[in-house]
Amino acid sequence: MSVKSFFEKFETEFKDIFKATPTVAQRVQGFLPYVAAIAQTVIAIAAPADAPILNMVISKIQAATATAATVVQEGTPAPGSSALTALETALNSIKTNAASILSVASVKNSTTAATVTTDINDMVTDINLLLGALPMAAPPAA
């Protein structure tokens, strides 16, 4: 049995509904609410003493999420464009800050901690998949 990432599930559902493969912009738009939900869940279950640091990390994730959402509103950015660079930077920021949540948050319940760890690791995997789906700049002429 294989486990599908959120990214793969979104693509499957999109194809079922619209009978087309989603664009990169549509994949990013589908993914961003997932990021926000995980971030809010971590705040709710973490130790209160972690709140100041977690809020700072979550703010960075929210800012990067807003940047990514703004960029993809216009569609998939063109290879080599500043919009594509901004999207890559935003996704990498989300990935880095999401991973840092694991080292910052103190979740006492081991089952809950394992679930949060899995969710964040899945999110990082999904971001890597999104980054891999972004259009690449044309290689330099020889």
N, C-alpha and C positions, 0 to 999 in steps of 0.2 A: 504494500500500500504506500502510495506516495503522498506526501503532504504538500499541498499547494500554498504558495505564499499569497499574501493579500494581492500583490501585483498580478499574479497569474489568475486568481479568482476574479479580479476586476475585469481583466481582459476577456475571460470566458463569459461573464455576465453581460458585458458590453456587446460581445458578438451575438449572444442569444437575443438581446433586445433590439439592437440596431442592424444586425446582419452585416456588420463591417468590423474590421480591426480598428481599435481605437488609436488615435494619433498619440504622439508623445505628450502633447498638451493635455489631451483628455485623460491619459494615464496619470499625469501629475495631479490634475484636478481631482481625480477620484481618490488619490492617495492622501492628499493633504488633510482631510477630516480625520483620517486614521491616526495621523501624527498628533493632532490636537487631542484626540480622545485618550491616547496613551499618556500624553503629558499630564492631562488633568487627573487621570487615574493614579499616577504616581504621587502627585501632590496630596490626593485624598488619603492614601494609605501609608505615607511615609511618616516617620517620627516628627512631631512638631518642631523639635530643635533643628531639623534639616530644612525647614521652610524657607529661611532667608536665602540659602545657597540654591535650593531647588527653584525658587521663584526667579532668581537671576538666570539660571540655566534655561528654564521654561521661557523666559522673556526672549532669550536669544533664539530659541526654537521658533517662537511665535513670529519674531521679526523675519527670520529666514523663510518661514512658511508664507508670510504675507508677500515677501519679495517674489517667491516662486509663483504664487497665485497671480500676482500682477503681470509677471512675464508671460505666463501661458494664456492669459485672457485674449491675447492677440493671435494665438495659435502657436504652432511649433516654431521655435526660433530657427533662423537660418544658420547653417554651418559658418563658424567664424565670426558671428555677430556678437555685439556687446550683450544682447539679450541672452544669447546662449551662454556666454561667460557668466552672466548674473545668475542664470538658472543653475548652472553647475556649482557655482560658489554657494548659493542658497542650499542646495541639496547636500553638499558636503558639510556645510555648517550644521544642518539638521542632524546629519549622521554623527558628527563629532560630538555635538552637545547631547544627543540622545544617549550615546554610549557613555558619556560622563555621568549621566544620571545614575547608572549602576554603581558607580563608586561613591556617589554623594548620598544617595537615599539609604536610610536605615529602615528596613522593613523587618519587623520582628517575627512575623508569621512566616515560617520557612516555605510553606506551600504558596503563599502569596508572593513571596520574594522570587520563587522559581518561576511563577507565572509572569511576573513583571520582567524578569530577565529574558524569558523566552520571547515575550512580546517585543521588547526592545531589540533583541537580536534579530527577530524576524523583520522589524522595521528597517534595521541597518541593511539586511540582505535585500529587502525591497528597494531601498534607495540605490544600492549598488546595481540592481537590475534596471532601475530607471536611468541611472547615469550611463549604463551600457547601451540603452536604447536611444540616447540623444544623438542627433545627427552630428557626424564628425566633420571637421574642417577638411577640405580637399588637401591631399598631401602636396607639399611644395614642388614646383616644377623642377625637373632635373637640369 
